[in-house]
Amino acid sequence: MNHRLDRHTVGFLLHAAGVDAWGVAAHAPAPAPELPRAISIMMRVRPATLCGVEHGPTHAYLAEYHRLNAALDEATATLVTAIEEAGHAAVAVPATQSDGRKRRPLPHKTAATRAGLGWIGKTALFVSSDLGPAVRLATVFTDLPLSVSRPIDSGACGECRRCVEACPAGAGRDVTWQAGMPREELFDADACRRRMARAHTGALRDVCGICIAVCPRSSP
């Protein structure tokens, strides 16, 4: 049975699932999934879990990272079910839980900027216009005919370089992001990974968070 599913209903459903913000991006399918819309959804990191992270990752921050991944995956699953029950196609891309080496159809950060939710900062973080970089993202691709948001095409960090100065790996290049810019021009991901591998053990190697914690936009 088909059910009406419009932007208002999608927003109500996502809010009930704990989503803090969401937007819709046009998606040119290449290579997959072959669906014309990308719904970007965002959840905020609880501010208390960032305590002490300016000095390096903590177990409290790691637990919050995994909590948000699970919550985002549950929210995208709920959205996919609702879209399919309305007679449309939908594919969820889970919250990233790797070190970033896996290639995804459309990176969550790219979907979020194209959905008008924010920009990319000077250490390659996604920076929400409203919540700063202390957020996690997931994406649902669909053919549900939702109106798309106006993309954000350039960084808005201005002269601020707090994340660049705080990065112990020196990975940030203090460059203002522009849409389509290769990550290598903005951020040295290999330097970040090498430093994390030297400085931490176990799962803490996969989450740093220093640049998130020092960003003035992360303040509650």
GIRAPE-V805545 format. One record per helix or strand. SS is the DSSP state (~ for helix, > for strand). FROM is the first residue (numbers start at 1). LEN is the number of residues. If there is no record, write none. Layout:
ss=SS from=FROM len=LEN
ss=SS from=FROM len=LEN
This chain:
ss=~ from=7 len=10
ss=> from=21 len=6
ss=> from=37 len=8
ss=~ from=47 len=4
ss=~ from=53 len=3
ss=~ from=59 len=27
ss=> from=90 len=4
ss=~ from=108 len=7
ss=> from=118 len=3
ss=> from=126 len=3
ss=> from=132 len=1
ss=> from=135 len=8
ss=> from=154 len=1
ss=~ from=162 len=5
ss=> from=172 len=1
ss=> from=178 len=1
ss=~ from=183 len=4
ss=> from=187 len=1
ss=~ from=189 len=11
ss=~ from=202 len=5
ss=~ from=210 len=5
ss=~ from=216 len=3
